[in-house]
């Protein structure tokens, strides 16, 4: 499977991973899930027609439910972080 994603999607993916890794310890076995989740979120922002969650689950060798849960945790963490910066 090959994705044709915009270059901006790649940049945003790296930025999301970098930001997440600054505040969270991630065990080595979870790094692939973090990367795939960041790419899923970035594609939702940047792509006109983003790949479906099942495609990301396939390339990340994880279940779609696991990937969806990880994406929700990313978003919740981002909201908490942005609320803490605003205070």
N, C-alpha and C positions, 0 to 999 in steps of 0.2 A: 504494500500500500504506500502511495506517495501523495503527500499533500503539496498543493501549490499555494503557499501562503505568502502574503506580502512581507517585504523586508521589515516594515514597521511592526508586524506581528512578532517577528523574532526579537526585535529590540524590546518590545513591551514584555515578552516572555522573560527575557534576561532581567529586566528591571523588577518584575514581580518576584522572581526567584531571589534576587539580591535583597530586596526589601524583606521578604519573608525570612530569609536565613539570618538577617541581622538580629531579629527578635526571637527566633525559635531554634532550639536544638533539633536537628533532624538526624536520626540514625541512618547509617549508610544504606541499609536495605530499603529505606523509604524515599531516597533521593529521586528515583525514577517516577514515583507517584507525584512528588512535588513538581518535577519538571513537566510532566504530562498535564497536571492540573493547571499549572501556570500557562501552558500553551493553550489549553481549552479556554481559560478566562481571557487571555489576550486575543484569541481569535474572535471571541464574542464582541470585543470592543472594536477591532480593526477590520475584520473581514465582512464583505457584503454578504457572502454566502459561507458562513463558517461550517467546518465539518461537524457532523453530529457527534454526540457524546459517545455513542457506540464505537465510532471510528477511533477516537482517542483511547477508549478502553481497550480496544484491540491492539493498538501499537504499544500501549503501556502494559499489556498483559495483566490487566486488572478488570474487575467487574464494573459495569456502568454504575451500579449503585455505590460502589466504593469511590469511584471518581466523582460522582455527584456529591457525595458526603464530604469529600476532601475540598471540593470547590466551595461548598457552603461554609466550611470552616475557614477557608481563606477569606471569604467575603465578611464573615462575622468578625474575624480578627482585624481586618482592615477598618471596619466600622468602629471597633473599640479603640484602635490606634488613633484614628482621626478624631474621635471624640476626646481622647486624652490630650491630644495636641491643641485642641480648641479651648480647653479649660485653662 
